[in-house]
């Protein structure tokens, strides 16, 4: 798929098949995150790739919307220095950029994904041996979409987004 098609057709998927994702594809996906731009080229991220079923299960218990991590072929856990201390105010934006790169690189290879907010950070910290002073805000589940969840098998969505003219203003604010 070209990049426009990847962007247009990508949707969050929370149900995956049991098919593993190759190490080569995982590396390609995570490298897309590494190549993301960041403010002042700080690259404030570390990515933990998780493929072990028991660890994915533990991560699925780290918040009310983390359940899809249990069924993923792999997950990428995003780790950063303390998000609440200056000068890291751009870190959440930078992590979002890296995440979107990974999500789009994955979808370009037919690998679906979904973001998860980590609320139970102490549980994630223990499961992954993450040292104090690091934040664990999000994880991304990845895997081949289950047939019933595959966006390519569903009827095309009716945009699902606000019309362009409703969100874009030219040269200043206008109502």
C-alpha positions as CSV (number, residue, x, y, z in Angstrom):
1,X,0.0,0.0,0.0
2,X,1.2,3.5,-0.6
3,X,1.2,5.9,2.4
4,X,-2.1,7.6,1.5
5,X,-3.8,4.2,1.3
6,X,-2.2,3.1,4.6
7,X,-3.5,6.3,6.4
8,X,-6.9,6.1,4.8
9,X,-7.6,2.4,5.6
10,X,-5.9,2.1,9.1
11,X,-8.2,1.4,12.0
12,X,-7.6,0.2,15.5
13,X,-8.0,-3.5,15.8
14,X,-8.4,-5.3,19.1
15,X,-8.8,-8.9,18.0
16,X,-5.9,-10.8,16.4
17,X,-5.2,-14.2,15.0
18,X,-2.7,-16.6,16.5
19,X,-0.3,-16.1,13.6
20,X,3.1,-14.8,14.8
21,X,4.7,-11.8,13.2
22,X,8.2,-12.4,11.9
23,X,11.2,-11.0,13.7
24,X,12.0,-9.1,10.5
25,X,8.6,-7.4,10.4
26,X,8.8,-6.6,14.1
27,X,12.2,-5.0,13.6
28,X,10.9,-3.1,10.6
29,X,7.9,-1.8,12.6
30,X,10.0,-0.7,15.7
31,X,12.6,0.9,13.5
32,X,9.9,3.1,12.0
33,X,9.3,4.4,15.5
34,X,13.0,4.9,16.0
35,X,13.2,7.0,12.8
36,X,10.5,9.3,14.0
37,X,11.2,13.0,14.4
38,X,11.3,14.5,17.9
39,X,11.7,17.9,19.4
40,X,15.4,19.0,19.3
41,X,16.1,15.4,18.1
42,X,15.9,14.3,21.8
43,X,14.6,10.9,20.9
44,X,13.0,10.6,24.4
45,X,11.8,7.0,23.9
46,X,12.8,3.5,24.6
47,X,10.7,0.7,23.2
48,X,10.3,-2.7,24.9
49,X,9.1,-5.4,22.5
50,X,7.1,-8.1,24.2
51,X,6.3,-11.4,22.6
52,X,6.0,-13.7,25.6
53,X,2.3,-14.7,26.2
54,X,2.5,-14.4,30.0
55,X,4.0,-10.9,29.9
56,X,1.4,-9.8,27.3
57,X,-1.3,-11.2,29.7
58,X,0.2,-9.2,32.6
59,X,0.2,-6.0,30.5
60,X,-3.4,-6.6,29.6
61,X,-4.2,-6.1,33.2
62,X,-2.5,-2.7,33.4
63,X,-5.7,-0.7,32.7
64,X,-9.4,-0.9,31.8
65,X,-8.7,-0.7,28.0
66,X,-5.6,-2.9,27.9
67,X,-7.3,-6.2,27.3
68,X,-6.3,-6.5,23.7
69,X,-2.7,-6.8,24.6
70,X,-3.3,-10.4,25.8
71,X,-4.2,-11.6,22.3
72,X,-1.5,-9.6,20.4
73,X,1.3,-11.3,18.6
74,X,3.6,-8.7,20.2
75,X,3.4,-5.4,21.9
76,X,5.6,-2.4,22.0
77,X,5.7,-0.6,25.4
78,X,6.8,3.0,25.3
79,X,9.1,4.2,28.0
80,X,10.3,7.7,28.6
81,X,12.0,9.8,31.3
82,X,9.6,11.5,33.7
83,X,6.9,13.1,31.6
84,X,6.0,15.6,34.3
85,X,9.4,17.3,34.6
86,X,10.7,20.0,32.4
87,X,12.0,20.1,29.7
88,X,10.0,17.0,28.7
89,X,6.8,18.8,27.8
90,X,7.2,17.7,24.2
91,X,7.7,14.1,25.1
92,X,4.1,13.0,24.8
93,X,3.9,14.5,21.4
94,X,7.1,12.8,20.4
95,X,5.9,9.4,21.7
96,X,2.7,9.9,19.6
97,X,4.8,10.6,16.5
98,X,6.9,7.5,17.1
99,X,3.7,5.4,17.8
100,X,2.0,6.6,14.6
101,X,5.1,5.7,12.6
102,X,5.0,2.1,14.0
103,X,1.3,1.8,13.5
104,X,1.4,2.9,9.9
105,X,4.5,0.8,9.1
106,X,2.7,-2.2,10.6
107,X,-0.5,-1.6,8.7
108,X,1.5,-1.3,5.5
109,X,2.6,-4.9,6.1
110,X,-0.9,-6.1,7.0
111,X,-0.3,-6.0,10.7
112,X,-3.0,-4.3,12.7
113,X,-2.6,-2.5,16.0
114,X,-4.3,-0.6,18.9
115,X,-3.0,1.8,21.5
116,X,-3.4,1.1,25.2
117,X,-3.0,3.5,28.1
118,X,-1.0,2.0,31.0
119,X,-2.8,3.0,34.2
120,X,-1.2,0.3,36.4
121,X,2.4,1.5,35.9
122,X,3.7,-0.4,39.0
123,X,2.5,-3.7,37.5
124,X,4.0,-2.9,34.1
125,X,7.3,-1.8,35.8
126,X,7.5,-5.1,37.7
127,X,6.6,-7.2,34.6
128,X,9.3,-5.5,32.5
129,X,12.0,-4.7,35.1
130,X,11.7,-1.0,34.3
131,X,13.8,1.2,36.7
132,X,12.4,4.0,38.8
133,X,12.4,7.4,37.1
134,X,10.9,6.1,33.9
135,X,7.3,6.6,32.8
136,X,5.3,3.9,31.0
137,X,2.4,5.8,29.5
138,X,1.4,3.6,26.6
139,X,1.7,0.3,24.9
140,X,0.7,-0.8,21.4
141,X,-0.7,-4.2,20.6
142,X,0.2,-5.7,17.1
143,X,-0.9,-8.7,15.2
144,X,-2.7,-10.0,12.2
145,X,-6.4,-9.0,12.5
146,X,-8.9,-11.6,13.2
147,X,-11.3,-12.1,10.3
148,X,-14.2,-10.4,12.1
149,X,-12.1,-7.4,13.1
150,X,-10.2,-7.0,9.8
151,X,-10.9,-3.6,8.3
152,X,-10.2,-4.9,4.8
153,X,-13.1,-7.4,5.2
154,X,-15.6,-4.9,6.5
155,X,-17.7,-2.5,4.4
156,X,-15.8,0.7,3.9
157,X,-16.4,3.1,6.7
158,X,-18.3,6.2,6.0
159,X,-15.3,8.4,6.6
160,X,-16.0,8.3,10.3
161,X,-14.2,11.6,10.5
162,X,-15.4,15.2,10.4
163,X,-15.4,16.7,7.0
164,X,-12.2,18.5,6.0
165,X,-14.0,21.8,5.8
166,X,-15.2,21.4,9.5
167,X,-11.7,21.1,10.8
168,X,-9.5,23.2,8.5
169,X,-9.5,27.0,8.5
170,X,-7.3,29.1,6.3
171,X,-5.2,32.0,7.4
172,X,-6.9,32.3,10.8
173,X,-9.9,31.3,12.9
174,X,-13.3,31.4,11.3
175,X,-16.7,30.0,12.2
